[in-house]
Amino acid sequence: MLKSMTGFGRCEIADKDRKVIVEMKSVNHRYCDITIKMPKKLGFFESAIRTLLKKYIQRGKVDVFITYEDYTENRSCLKYNKELAAEYMAALRQMSEDFGIDNDVRTSALSRYPEVLTLEEQAVDEDELWHFLEQAIIKACEGLVETRSREGEQLKNDLIAKLDGMLEYVAYIEERSPQIIADYRARLEEKVRDLLGDTNMDEGRIAMETTIYADKLCVDEEIVRLKSHIEATRTTLINGGSVGRKLDFIAQEMNREANTILSKANDLLISNTAIDLKTDIEKVREQIQNIE
C-alpha cells in the first residue's frame, strides 16, 4: 500500500478513573521526525510511545499531542502510624510520672503529632496506565495511517496517469528521431548536387557525413533508459510500501536522461516534446516528495 506523508489521526478514550486524548498530524519530511507533547506525569512513557509510533510511521514529521485527565488524583490514602503513636504515648506517660502531672492527651491531640496521621497519594499502576494509553495511541495511529493511505492511493493514480503521458512523449521522440537523420541526408544530398551540378556524388562520403551527424543526435540509449525508469516507477508505485526515497532517485535519473535528449536535439519538434517531458518529470518529482 502506498502512503502519503500527510495525515491526521485522533482518538479519545475515557473510563470512570481517567480520560486520554491523542491527536497526531504529519507532513512531509526527509526522515522520521517525531515530536511529542504530553503531561509530565506520562513522561516516563516517551520511549515506549516512540517505539510504538515507528511501527506505523517510517517517514514524515509527526506532531503528537496527548491530553490526560486523572479523576483519581484528588483521592489520597490516610495512613495511621500506630508504632509512632505508641512511642508518643509512652513518652508522655513517662513525662507524667517524672513530673507528677496528669496525662491529659486526647486522641484528637495525638492525631496532630507529626507523622501519626499522613496523607499519601495512591500508587500509580504503570502497567495499567500504559495499557490505557497504548489503546488510544494505536487507534490514533490507525486513523493517521488510514488518511495517509487514502491520499497515497490518489497520488498513485495521478502519478500513473502522468507516467502514461511521459511514455507517449518518449514514443514520439523515438519515432521522430530516424526522420531527422533522413531529412538531414536529403538536405545534404541536395546541397551537394547544387555544388557539383552534373558531377557524380560520392555516396560513401554522404553516408559517412550522415553517420557522424546521426551519432551526435542518437538518443537510443536515453530512450531505452527512460522507458526502463518509467516502468520501474510504475511497478514501485503499484507494489507500495515506504518507497518515497527510491522513487525520488528514479525521478532524478529520468530528469537526467530528458536533459541529455534536449541537449542533443537539433529538431524543434523533439525539443518541444523533450521540454514537455521534463515538465511532467518535475511534476512527478514534486508529488513524490509527499510519498512515505
C-alpha positions as CSV (number, residue, x, y, z in Angstrom):
1,M,0.0,0.0,0.0
2,L,1.3,3.4,-1.0
3,K,1.1,6.1,1.7
4,S,1.3,9.9,1.7
5,M,3.2,11.6,4.4
6,T,0.3,14.0,5.1
7,G,-2.3,12.8,7.5
8,F,-4.2,13.2,10.8
9,G,-5.4,10.8,13.5
10,R,-7.3,11.3,16.7
11,C,-8.6,9.1,19.5
12,E,-10.3,9.7,22.8
13,I,-10.8,7.1,25.5
14,A,-12.3,7.5,28.9
15,D,-13.5,5.4,31.8
16,K,-14.6,6.2,35.4
17,D,-11.0,6.9,36.5
18,R,-9.3,8.7,33.6
19,K,-9.6,10.2,30.1
20,V,-6.9,10.4,27.4
21,I,-7.0,12.2,24.1
22,V,-4.3,11.5,21.5
23,E,-4.1,13.7,18.3
24,M,-1.4,13.4,15.7
25,K,-0.7,15.1,12.4
26,S,2.1,14.5,9.9
27,V,3.6,16.4,7.0
28,N,6.5,15.9,4.6
29,H,10.0,15.3,5.9
30,R,13.1,13.6,4.6
31,Y,13.3,11.4,7.7
32,C,11.1,10.2,10.6
33,D,10.9,13.2,12.9
34,I,8.5,12.7,15.9
35,T,7.6,15.5,18.4
36,I,5.5,14.5,21.5
37,K,3.8,17.0,23.8
38,M,2.2,15.4,26.9
39,P,1.8,15.9,30.6
40,K,4.9,15.4,32.8
41,K,3.0,12.6,34.5
42,L,3.3,10.5,31.4
43,G,6.9,11.5,30.6
44,F,8.4,8.1,31.6
45,F,6.3,6.5,28.7
46,E,8.1,8.6,26.0
47,S,10.5,5.9,24.8
48,A,7.7,3.3,24.6
49,I,5.5,5.8,22.7
50,R,8.2,6.5,20.1
51,T,8.8,2.8,19.6
52,L,5.0,2.2,19.1
53,L,4.7,5.1,16.6
54,K,7.6,3.8,14.5
55,K,5.6,0.6,13.8
56,Y,3.1,2.8,11.9
57,I,5.3,5.6,10.6
58,Q,8.5,5.3,8.5
59,R,8.9,8.9,7.2
60,G,7.4,12.3,7.9
61,K,7.4,15.0,10.5
62,V,4.8,13.9,13.1
63,D,3.4,16.0,15.9
64,V,1.7,14.1,18.7
65,F,-0.4,15.8,21.3
66,I,-1.5,13.9,24.4
67,T,-4.1,15.2,26.9
68,Y,-4.6,13.3,30.1
69,E,-7.1,13.7,32.9
70,D,-6.9,11.6,36.0
71,Y,-10.1,11.7,38.1
72,T,-8.3,9.8,41.0
73,E,-5.7,12.5,41.5
74,N,-7.6,14.0,44.5
75,R,-8.0,10.7,46.1
76,S,-5.5,10.2,48.9
77,C,-5.0,7.5,51.3
78,L,-4.9,8.3,55.1
79,K,-2.2,6.3,56.8
80,Y,-2.1,5.8,60.6
81,N,1.3,5.1,62.1
82,K,0.5,3.0,65.1
83,E,4.1,2.4,66.2
84,L,4.9,6.1,66.2
85,A,1.7,6.9,68.1
86,A,2.7,4.3,70.7
87,E,6.1,5.9,71.1
88,Y,4.5,9.3,71.7
89,M,2.1,7.8,74.3
90,A,5.0,6.1,76.1
91,A,7.0,9.3,76.2
92,L,4.0,11.3,77.5
93,R,3.3,8.7,80.3
94,Q,7.0,8.9,81.2
95,M,6.8,12.7,81.4
96,S,3.6,12.4,83.6
97,E,5.4,10.1,86.0
98,D,8.6,12.2,86.1
99,F,6.9,15.5,86.8
100,G,3.8,14.3,88.7
101,I,1.4,15.8,86.3
102,D,-1.8,14.5,84.7
103,N,-1.5,12.8,81.3
104,D,-4.4,14.6,79.6
105,V,-3.6,13.8,76.0
106,R,-6.7,13.0,73.9
107,T,-6.9,11.1,70.7
108,S,-7.6,14.3,68.7
109,A,-4.4,15.9,70.1
110,L,-2.3,12.8,69.5
111,S,-3.5,12.6,65.9
112,R,-1.9,16.0,65.3
113,Y,1.5,14.9,66.3
114,P,4.0,14.7,63.4
115,E,3.7,11.7,61.2
116,V,1.0,10.0,63.3
117,L,-1.6,10.5,60.5
118,T,-0.4,11.2,57.0
119,L,-2.0,11.6,53.6
120,E,-0.4,9.5,50.8
121,E,-1.2,9.5,47.1
122,Q,-2.3,6.3,45.8
123,A,0.4,4.4,43.9
124,V,0.1,4.5,40.1
125,D,-0.2,1.2,38.4
126,E,2.2,1.8,35.4
127,D,1.2,-1.3,33.5
128,E,-2.5,-0.5,33.7
129,L,-1.9,3.2,32.8
130,W,0.3,2.2,29.8
131,H,-2.3,-0.3,28.6
132,F,-4.9,2.5,28.7
133,L,-2.6,5.0,26.9
134,E,-1.5,2.4,24.4
135,Q,-5.0,1.8,23.2
136,A,-5.5,5.5,22.4
137,I,-2.2,5.8,20.6
138,I,-2.8,2.7,18.5
139,K,-6.2,3.9,17.4
140,A,-4.9,7.4,16.6
141,C,-2.1,5.8,14.6
142,E,-4.6,3.7,12.7
143,G,-6.5,6.8,11.8
144,L,-3.3,8.6,10.7
145,V,-2.4,5.6,8.5
146,E,-5.9,5.5,7.0
147,T,-5.8,9.1,5.9
148,R,-2.2,8.7,4.6
149,S,-3.2,5.6,2.7
150,R,-6.2,7.3,1.2
151,E,-4.2,10.2,-0.1
152,G,-1.4,7.8,-1.2
153,E,-3.9,6.0,-3.4
154,Q,-4.9,9.2,-5.0
155,L,-1.2,10.1,-5.6
156,K,-0.6,6.7,-7.1
157,N,-3.4,7.0,-9.6
158,D,-2.4,10.6,-10.6
159,L,1.3,9.6,-11.0
160,I,0.5,6.5,-13.1
161,A,-1.6,8.8,-15.4
162,K,1.4,11.1,-15.7
163,L,3.7,8.2,-16.5
164,D,1.4,7.1,-19.3
165,G,1.7,10.6,-20.8
166,M,5.5,10.5,-20.4
167,L,5.6,7.2,-22.3
168,E,3.7,8.9,-25.2
169,Y,6.4,11.7,-25.3
170,V,9.2,9.1,-25.3
171,A,7.4,7.1,-28.1
172,Y,7.1,10.3,-30.2
173,I,10.8,11.1,-29.8
174,E,11.7,7.5,-30.7
175,E,9.5,7.7,-33.8
176,R,10.7,11.2,-34.8
177,S,14.5,10.6,-34.4
178,P,15.1,8.5,-37.6
179,Q,13.2,11.0,-39.7
180,I,15.6,13.8,-38.6
181,I,18.5,11.7,-40.0
182,A,16.7,11.0,-43.2
183,D,15.8,14.7,-43.6
184,Y,19.5,15.7,-42.9
185,R,20.7,13.2,-45.6
186,A,18.2,14.6,-48.1
187,R,19.3,18.2,-47.4
188,L,23.0,17.2,-47.6
189,E,22.4,15.5,-51.0
190,E,20.6,18.5,-52.3
191,K,23.4,20.8,-51.3
192,V,26.0,18.6,-52.9
193,R,24.0,18.4,-56.1
194,D,23.8,22.2,-56.2
195,L,27.5,22.4,-55.7
196,L,28.6,19.7,-58.1
197,G,25.9,20.1,-60.8
198,D,26.1,17.0,-63.1
199,T,29.2,15.6,-61.4
200,N,28.5,12.3,-59.6
201,M,28.2,12.5,-55.9
202,D,30.4,10.5,-53.6
203,E,27.8,8.2,-51.9
204,G,30.4,7.0,-49.4
205,R,31.2,10.5,-48.2
206,I,27.5,11.3,-48.0
207,A,27.0,8.1,-45.9
208,M,29.9,9.0,-43.6
209,E,28.7,12.5,-43.0
210,T,25.2,11.2,-42.3
211,T,26.6,8.7,-39.8
212,I,28.6,11.3,-38.0
213,Y,25.5,13.5,-37.7
214,A,23.4,10.6,-36.6
215,D,25.9,9.7,-33.8
216,K,25.7,13.2,-32.5
217,L,21.9,13.1,-32.3
218,C,21.4,9.5,-31.4
219,V,19.2,9.2,-28.3
220,D,18.5,5.5,-28.4
221,E,20.2,4.7,-25.1
222,E,18.5,7.6,-23.4
223,I,15.1,6.4,-24.7
224,V,15.8,2.8,-23.5
225,R,16.8,4.0,-20.1
226,L,13.8,6.4,-19.9
227,K,11.4,3.6,-20.7
228,S,13.0,1.4,-18.0
229,H,12.8,4.2,-15.4
230,I,9.2,4.9,-16.2
231,E,8.2,1.2,-15.9
232,A,10.3,0.9,-12.7
233,T,8.4,3.8,-11.2
234,R,5.0,2.3,-12.2
235,T,6.0,-1.1,-10.6
236,T,7.2,0.6,-7.4
237,L,4.0,2.6,-7.1
238,I,1.8,-0.4,-7.6
239,N,3.9,-2.5,-5.1
240,G,3.7,0.3,-2.5
241,G,5.4,0.4,0.9
242,S,7.9,3.0,2.1
243,V,9.2,3.9,-1.4
244,G,9.4,7.7,-1.4
245,R,13.2,7.8,-1.4
246,K,13.6,5.2,-4.1
247,L,11.1,7.0,-6.3
248,D,12.9,10.3,-5.8
249,F,16.1,8.7,-7.0
250,I,14.4,7.2,-10.1
251,A,12.9,10.6,-10.9
252,Q,16.3,12.2,-10.8
253,E,17.6,9.7,-13.3
254,M,14.6,10.3,-15.6
255,N,15.3,14.0,-15.5
256,R,19.0,13.4,-16.4
257,E,18.0,11.4,-19.5
258,A,15.5,14.0,-20.5
259,N,18.2,16.7,-20.2
260,T,20.5,14.7,-22.4
261,I,17.8,14.3,-25.1
262,L,17.1,18.0,-25.0
263,S,20.8,18.9,-25.3
264,K,21.2,16.6,-28.4
265,A,18.0,17.6,-30.1
266,N,18.5,19.5,-33.3
267,D,14.8,19.5,-34.2
268,L,12.1,21.8,-33.0
269,L,9.5,19.1,-32.6
270,I,11.8,16.9,-30.5
271,S,12.9,19.9,-28.4
272,N,9.4,20.9,-27.6
273,T,8.5,17.3,-26.8
274,A,11.5,17.0,-24.5
275,I,10.5,20.2,-22.7
276,D,7.0,18.7,-22.1
277,L,8.6,15.5,-20.9
278,K,10.8,17.4,-18.5
279,T,7.8,19.4,-17.2
280,D,6.0,16.2,-16.4
281,I,9.0,14.7,-14.7
282,E,9.3,17.7,-12.5
283,K,5.6,17.4,-11.6
284,V,6.2,13.8,-10.7
285,R,9.2,14.7,-8.6
286,E,7.1,17.2,-6.7
287,Q,4.4,14.7,-5.9
288,I,6.9,12.0,-5.0
289,Q,8.1,14.3,-2.2
290,N,4.9,13.6,-0.4
291,I,5.2,9.8,-0.5
292,E,6.4,8.0,2.6
